[in-house]
């Protein structure tokens, strides 16, 4: 890859991290105006449509043949973890969790992924990496417990749901690795988001708390539905496709480093747009999370 192409890819990654940071605040606004299950379902349906249209337009070389049952189950499991469970936890969590806390919690993704890989592949954890794990989770503990609403009540329940969303997404990524050896990344995204959207749609239809009527559709207003379209198209569909392309060009290790920018952009947008409080506890928590993630994901 040429130098100019590498720089372009790096700039695209920084822009992707900025949009993902902004998306936390967007979901916070959506969750305050629309039922969480509708937020989760509509975002994923929009993303699935965009990804499938992209797959149809680009027509990448895909050798399908007969997909073995074991791999079909992996696709379903990935969809259940990375789309269905992830979106239910995230949308419901954002009702009460602050965008600032959520951005910092999501910054643990590389650390949790590294920890899962170490456990699954029985990789020995060095003292430095164990220190990183302690610092990262300690930073989240400080942010959640020592915040403005310092209690284990409603606000902390939202933080716990956001943490669960992050863990379910990372866990699903473990199963993608085996699929990526045989199938095109765009095809994998298409299947996962389509199956996950169907799961969310069925859940929404069976959920008695979701009322689909004229007030539900017209009540939130055009601005909220514009946010919904943005959240489904740009951060979810387009940015995920750009992320997968960057992994193919730079590799997982170099690409994952850019995730350190998510909490930075997330906190900035939460402060500027939502006017959320930012305390010294947030500074201490961010320092612990970023330093812990750096140390916990290091390789000897």
N, C-alpha and C positions, 0 to 999 in steps of 0.2 A: 504494500500500500504506500502510495506517495505521501510526501510530507504535507502537501496541501489537502489531500483527502483525509489524512489523519486529523489535521486541525479542524476541518469541517465536521468530522464525526464528533470531535471533542466539544465543539460549540453546540452541536445538536444535542449532545448529552446534557450540557449545562442548561440548555433551554428546556429539555425534558424534565430535569429535576425542578426547575422553577415552576413549570406547569403542574407537576405533581404536588409541590408545596402549596400552590394556589388552590389545587383541587380539594385540599383538606378544608379550607375555609368555605369553598363552594358547597361541599356536602353539608357543612355545619348550617349554612343558610337553608338548603333544601330540606334538611331534617326538621327544621323549625317550622316549615310551612306545608310539608307534604308528609303523609304517612311513611314511616321508614321502609316498609315493605314495598310501597310503590316506588320510592327512590331507588331501592336496590334493583327491583325488577326492570323498571323502565331504562335505567342506565345500562344494564347488561344487554337488554334487547337491542337498544340503539347501537351499542358496541358490536354485538354479534352481526347486525345488518351491515355495518361499515366494514368489518373484517371479511365477511363473506363476499361483499361486492369487490373488495380489493383482491381477494383470491381469484374471483372470476375474471377481473380485468387483467391482472398480471399473468395468470395461468402459469405458475411456476411448475417445473418438472416434478410431478408427484407419482411415485409408483405405489399404487394401493394394493392391487391384488386382493387376496383374502386376508383380512385382519384377524389374527388368532384371538380366541376368546379371552386369553389372559391379557392381551394388550387392549382389547375393548374394555375390560374391567379397569385397566389403568386409566384410560381416557375418562371413564365415568368417575373414578375416584378423584382424579385431578379436577374435574368439573365440580364435584361435590365440595372439595376443599378450597380451591382457588377462586371459585365464583359463588357457589351457593352459600356455604358457611361463611366465607369471607365477607360477602356483601350483607348478609343478615347481621353478623356481629358489628360490622363497621357502621352501617346505617342506623342501627338501634343505639350503638354507642355514642354516635355523634349528636344524639338528641340531648344528652346531658354532659358529655365530655367537652372540654374547651378545644378549640382548634390548636392552640399552643401546646397543650399537653399531648394531643393526638399526634402532632408532627414530631414531637420528641420521642414518643413511644414507637412510632413507625421507623425511627432511625435505628432501632435495635435489629432490623431485618437481617443485615449481614452477619451480626453477632449470633443471632439465633440459628441462621443457616449454617454457620461454621460449627456451632455446638452440635446441631443435629447430625451433620456430616461426620463429626468426630465420634459420636455415639454409634451411628449406623455402621460406619466402616471401622469401628474399634480403633480409632486413631488416638494415640496417647496425647493428652493435653499437658503442655508445659506449664511451669509456674507462671510465666508471663501471660499466657493465654487464660489461665484460671484467674489471674488478677484482673484481666480485661473483662471477663464475665462478671466478676464481682463489682467492678466499677460501673459497667453498663447497667446492670440491674439495680445497683445502688442508686444510680442517677435517676432512673425511672421512679424508684421508691421515694426519693426526695421530692421530685416534681409532683407526684400524686398526693403524698401524705402531708407535705408542708406547704401546699398551695393555699390560695385564699379561702377555699372551702375545705379546710383540712379535716376531713372525716372519712370514715369508710361507708358513707351513706350514698346518696344519689350520684354525686359527681364521680366518686371513685368507682361505682358500678359501671359508669360509662367508660372510664379509662380501662377497666378490666375487659370490657367488650371489645374495645379498640385493640388491646393487646391480643385478645383471642383471634381477632381478624388477621392481625399480622402473623401470628403463629400458624394459622390454617393456610395462609397463602404460601408461607415458606415451606410447610410440610408438603403441599401439593407440588412445589418445585422439585422436591426430591424425586418424585415419580416421573417427572417430565424428562429427566436426564436419560433414562432408558429409552423413552419414546423418540427423543431427538436424534438418536443414532440411526433411526430407520425412516423417519418422516420429516417432511419440510416443516420449518417452524411456523409458517403461515397456516399450513393445514392443521397443525396441532392447536393453534390459537382458535381457528375456526370451529373445530370440533368441541373444544373445551367451553368456549363462550356460548355456542349454540345449545349444548346439553345443559350447561349451567343456567342459561336463561329459561329453558323449559322447566327446570326444577323450581326456579324462583316463581315462574308464572303459575304453576300448579299450587305452590304454597300460598301465593297471594289470593288465588281464587277460593282456597279452602279456609283462609283466615277470616273469621267473622268480624274482626276489628277493622278490616279494610272495606270501606263503603265506596262503591263506584257509582257515582251519580253526577248530575250536572254541577252541583256545588263542588265536588271533588275536582272536576276538570276545569271549571271556570274560576273557582274561588281564589286559587293562588295567584292568578294574574299572569300576563305575558312574560314579565321579567323572570319569574320563577321557572317557567317552562323553557325559557331561553337558557337559563343556567342548567336545566336538566339536559337539554340537547348538547350544550358545551361539555358537560361532565361525561356524557356517554361517548361523544365523538372524539374530542381532543385528548384528555388525559387517559381515558380507558382504551380506546381503539388505536388512535394514531400513535400516541406515545409508547404504548406497549409494542407496537410493530417496529418503531424506531429503536426501542431498547433491544429487541431481539436482533435487529440488523447490526447494531453496535457490538453486541456480543460476538456475532459472526466475524466482525472485522478486527476487534481489539482483544477478544478473549474475555472470559468471565471475570478473571482476577482483576484486570485493568478496568473493566467496565464497572464492577461493583464498587470501586472506590468513589465513584461519582455520587453514590447514594448518601455520602456524608453531607451533600448540599441540601438534601430534602428538608431536614429540620431547620436549617438556616433560612431558606425561602419560606417554609411553612410558618415559622415564628414571625418573620417580617410581615407577611400578608395578614396574619391574625392580628398583629398590632396595628397596622395601618388601616385595614379594611374593617375589621370587627371591633377595633378599639379594646382588645382584651388586655388585662393587666399582665405586666411582665416584671417579676420580682427577682431578687438575688437568689432565691431558691431555684428559679428557672435557669439562671446563669450557672449555678453549681450543678444542677441536673444535666444541662446540656454539655458541660465540660466532662462530667463523668461518663455520659453516654458516648460522646465522640471519642474520647480517649480510650474508653473500654472497648468500643467497637474496633478501633485501630489495633489495640493490643490483642484482642480476642480473635481477630481474623488473620493475624500474622502467621506466616509459615517460616519455619527454620531455614 
